[in-house]
Amino acid sequence: MEELFRTVEAGLNEHDYDGIRPFLCLFELLLETEGEHFTSRRAVWLARFLETVKSNFGFFKWMEAILEFIFKITSRNTAVREWFYAN
């Protein structure tokens, strides 16, 4: 699980806006997977995701894809939405 998230992080850091979509799809799958091993890591992964977003903030098309992803995942996943509200 952690290796999969590191793959997401690497993909977000190494690719431009049209190359990050597969990594966002993988991240979405990680966030939506039920099971203690996944749900117990969700908050940590979301915090690390936001740190990655902050460090790449100046890339406008990249940010457009990220914001689209955030709106999509928060509208579909209650636990993720609650985390964003709380943080």
N, C-alpha and C positions, 0 to 999 in steps of 0.2 A: 504494500500500500504506500509506504513512504517513498519507495523508489518510483512509483507511478506519479506521485505528486512532484518529486524532484524533476521528472520528465516534463511535467506541466511548467514548472518554474523555468527550466532551461529553454523550453520552447518559447515562452513569453519573452524571455530576455534575448533570444537569438534571432527571432523572426520579425518581419514587418507585419503590418496589419492584415494582409491577406494570407499570410503564412501561420498566423496564430490560431485560426479557427479550429483545426484538429486538436490542438492542445486545450482549447476552451471546451470542446466536446468531451474530451477525456476528463477534464476537471468537473464538468457537469455530472458525468457518470459517477465519479468518486463522491460527489456531494449527495447524489440521490440514492446511492447504494445503502440499503439498510443492513444492519449488523453492527455489533458493538465495536469491532475493529475499525469500521469506517466512521460511524457516528461519533465515537469518542475522539476522533482526530479532526472532525469538521471545523471546530472553532479555530484550532491552530492553523489549519490549511487556509481558512478564510483570512486570518490575520496576515499570514505570509503572502497570500495573494495580494492583499491591499498594499503591503510593503513593496511588492514587485510593481504594482500599478504606480505607486508614488515615485519610484525610482525611474520610471519610463514616462513620466507625465508629459513631457514636452512634445511627444510625437502625436500629432492631431488625428491622423487616420487610424493609428494604433488605438488611441483612446476612444475613438468612435466605436470600434469593434468591441472594446472592453465594456463601455457603457451599455451598449446593446445587450451584451452577455449578462451584465448585472441586472438590468431590467427584466430580462427573460427569466433568469434563474430565481430572482426574488418573487416573481409572480407565480412561478410553478412550485416552489419548494418552501413550505411553511417554516421549517427549521432555519433555512438560510435567511428568509425574510426577517424572522425574529432576531437572528444574530445581527443583521444589518441595522435594525431598529435600535438594538441595545448598544451597538458599537459605533 
